[in-house]
Each structure stands twice: as C-alpha cells, then as structure tokens.
C-alpha cells in the first residue's frame, strides 16, 4: 500500500512538473508574441 502511494505521488509530481513546464512554454510564447 505504501509503495503504491509513493508511486502515485511520484506520478502526480511528474505531472505537476510537466504542467509547470507547459505553462512556462506558453508564457515564453506569449512573451515572444508580445515583443513582435
């Protein structure tokens, strides 16, 4: 049970990192668009 919970936690953490990265990518794209 504990191992399963840790696995789920790491999956959620990885998803959180991917979400942050995609938000940063969007912010960079918006910034680049605003500069032009």
C-alpha positions as CSV (number, residue, x, y, z in Angstrom):
1,X,0.0,0.0,0.0
2,X,2.8,2.4,1.0
3,X,4.7,1.6,-2.2
4,X,1.6,2.2,-4.3
5,X,1.0,5.5,-2.6
6,X,4.6,6.6,-3.3
7,X,4.2,5.6,-6.9
8,X,1.1,7.7,-7.2
9,X,2.8,10.6,-5.5
10,X,5.8,10.5,-7.9
11,X,3.3,10.3,-10.9
12,X,1.5,13.3,-9.6
13,X,4.8,15.1,-9.0
14,X,5.9,14.3,-12.6
15,X,2.5,15.5,-13.9
16,X,2.9,18.7,-11.9
17,X,6.4,19.3,-13.4
18,X,5.0,18.8,-16.9
19,X,2.2,21.2,-16.2
20,X,4.7,23.9,-14.9
21,X,6.9,23.3,-18.0
22,X,3.9,23.7,-20.4
23,X,2.8,26.9,-18.5
24,X,6.4,28.3,-18.8
25,X,6.4,27.4,-22.5
26,X,3.1,29.2,-23.0
27,X,4.4,32.2,-21.1
28,X,7.5,32.3,-23.3
29,X,5.5,32.0,-26.5
30,X,3.2,34.9,-25.3
31,X,6.2,37.0,-24.4
32,X,7.8,36.4,-27.8
33,X,4.5,37.3,-29.5
34,X,4.2,40.5,-27.4
35,X,7.7,41.6,-28.4
36,X,7.0,41.4,-32.1
